[in-house]
């Protein structure tokens, strides 16, 4: 009976973690490549699917910890708040504006009674605890100038574009570097999807000599960083794309929690 319970708990935990990972935060600029002097709308999206023209679920004010823009000179730019999911940026300089947003971090735990919000100190019968951090990033490149494009914005887990997204056409590759705590993160998954993607749009993996029997991919683009933390992402459709990263280092105090979960997205427009 105990063995059956353990198996059931593990299956439920897998479903739980998959569901949490499926929720992402993303940024939708109204124009990724504006002219100097214009005002750009910046929408905040949240949910399972990635639409570029709307938000799937509204992020409430009390869940958003911060939205910030670093201008081409490395200064914090002024944002005008319209609503919980819409901000405006006046573009006054040529170069890249680094836009980031993050939800308030927290803890969730899988217990023998199901999922509960809190760490091991605040919930009973905890099986596994996760300290989650959900963030988003995009770049707005003004006046055709890429100044400041590859600078860090200060996220714990961060994707740095190494080539100018404005120059990428359908079929080109976006070269990126993934950093964790400011250091290159090797051998980590980098996935990408596009607005309007449906599961049936991609075929199963081809069988391989390692025993892969055609398991289905979850994203139209899946790759892994090399030992320098770099990866190349093939963007074979015009439109809006979202790159997804997830990293789960061990939590230092197992009496409080078991792991961190850093989920971030990076959005761009392919012309």
N, C-alpha and C positions, 0 to 999 in steps of 0.2 A: 504493500500500500504506500509506504514511504517513497519507494522508487517511482511509482506512478505520479505521486505528488511532485517530486523533483523535476521529472520530465515536463509535466504540465507547467510548472513555474518557469522553466527555461524557455519553453515555447512562448509563453505569455510575455516574458521579458524581451524576447526577440521582436515580437510584434510591437511592444511598447517603444523600444528604442528606434525601430524602423519608422514608426509613426512620428516620433519627435524629430528625427532627422529630416523627415519629409517637409516639415515646416521651415521655410526660409524667409529671410528678410532681403529685400532688394530695392534698388533705387532706379527710378525711371525719369531721366532728364527729358524735357520736352524737345530739346535740341542738344545733341552731343557735341556739335561742331558749329557754335554760333559765331556771329560777327561781333566785334567789339562795340559796346554801347547798347547791346540788346539785353533783355531780361529773360532768363530761362526758368521755366517751371521745373521743379524737382519733386516728383511724386515718390511716396514710400509704399512699397507693396509688401504683402505678407501672406503666406499660405502654402498650398501644396503645388499648385500649377504656376507657371510663369507666363503671365500675359504682359505685354509691353504697354498696352493702352489703358489699363485700369488696374485697380487693386482687387485682389481676391477677397481678402479679409482686412478690415480696417484696424490699424494699430492704434490702440487707445493711448491718450496722453500719459497715463500713469505707467505704461509699459516701455515707452521710449525713453532711454536714458540720455541720448545725445545724438544730434546731427550737426556735422561740422564741415566747413569747406576751407581748405588751405589754398591760397591763391598762388599765381606763378612766382611770386617773390618769397614764398614761404610764410606769409602772414595769414592770420585767421580772417576770412572774408565775412561780411555781414549777410545774414540770411533774413528774409522777411517771412514770417509764418502766416499762412493763409488758413490752414486747418491742421488737424493731427496728421494728415497724410499728404499735405501739399505745402511746399515752400517755394520762395522766389529768390533768384540770385541775379543781381545786376553785374553784368560782365564789363569790367572797366579796363582790363589789361589783356594783352596778348599772352598766350601760354596755356598751360594745363592747370585746371582747378581740380584738386583731389577732394572728392566728396565722400564722407563716411557717415555711417549711422549705426547705432547699436541699441539693442534692447537691454533692459536691466537684467543682469545675470541672476541666477538662482539655483536651487537644488530640487531635483525630483528623485524619489526613491521607489523602487519596486519592492513591495512587501508581500507577505502571505495573504494580505487582504486586497491586493491590487496596487495601483499607482497612487502615491501620495506626494504632495509637495512638501519638501523639507529634507534635511540631511539625517544621518544616523542618530544624531543627538535629539532630534525632534519627532521622529516617527518610530513606532514599534515594529518589531519583526521584519527588519529591513533585509532584503536579499542583495540588492545592489543599489548604490547611490551614484548619481551623476550631477556634477556641477556644470551647468550649461552656460555658454556664451554665444550669442547669435548677433552677427554683425553683417554689414554690407558696405560695398565700395563701388564707386564709378569715377570716371574722369570726364571732364568737359574741356575740350580743346578749342580755345578761342583764337580767332584770327589766323588760323593755320600754323600756329607756333606751338611747338611741343616743349617749351621751356618748363622744367619742373616735373615732367611726365614720370620719370623713373625714380623720383624721390619717395621716401617712406612717409606714410601718413600717421604711423605710430600705432597701428593695430597689433595685437599680440600675434595673431595669425594673419598674414597679409600677402596679397598677390600684387606683384609689381610688373606692369607691362614693360617689356624691353624694346618693343617697336610701336610705332605710332598707329593706334586704332583707326585714325582718320584716313590713313593710306591703305588700309586693308580692304580688298575687294573679295567678293565671293570666290572661294577656292584657295584663298591665301591662308597663312598661318599667323596666329598671334603667339609671339614668344613671351614667356612669362618666367618670373622667379618667385618662388614661395619662401617666405621667411616666417620663422617662429621665434619669438623673443629676439628679433633682429638678426637671427642666424639662418642660413639656408637650410631648408627642410627637405632632405632626400627621401626617395622611395615612398612618396605619399601620393595618393590618388588625386588627379585633377580631372573633373568631369565638366562637360558643357552641354547646354541645351539651348534651344531657340524658342521664341514666342510662337505658340501654336503647335508645338511638338506633341505628337501622339505616339503611344507605345508601338503601334503597328507601323510607324514610319521607318523602323529599323529592323533589320533581320537578326536572327540569332548569331552568336559567335560561330565561326567555323570550327569544326573538330580539330584538335591538335594532338601532337604526339604525347602530350602530357596527360591525356585522358579527358580533355574537354570534349563533351559530347554535344556541343551546340547549345550551351546555356544562353539564355536571353540576356542581352545587355540592358542596362537601365537608362542609359543616356546615349544620344547620337554620337557623342565624342567622349572617349575614355582614354586617359593616358596616365603616366606616372612621372614624377620628377626624377632627375638624375642625381648624381652625388653632389652637384653644385646647387641643387634645388630648382633647376630649370626644366621647363617642359615646353613643347610646341603643340598648339591647339589648332587643328584643322577646322576652318570655318567655311563650310561649303554652301551656305545659303545667305542671301542678303537679308537684312532685317535686324531684329534685336536678339542679342545672345546673353546668356547668363552662365558664368563659370562658377562651379561650386567646389568648395574645399571643406574637409572635415578632418579634425585631428583630435585624438583622445589620449593625451598623456595621463600617466598615473597621478592620482591625488596624493600629496605627501603624507597626510594624516589619515590613515585608514579607519581610525575611530570616528572620524567625521564623515568621510566620503571615500568612494573608490576611484573615481576617474573624473577628469575634466572632459568636456565636449565643446570644442570650438567649431562652430559652423559659420562660414562666411560665404558671401557671394560677391562676384565682380561682374558688372553689366557693361555692355558696349553695343554700339551700332555698327553693322557691316553694311557698307553702301553698295 
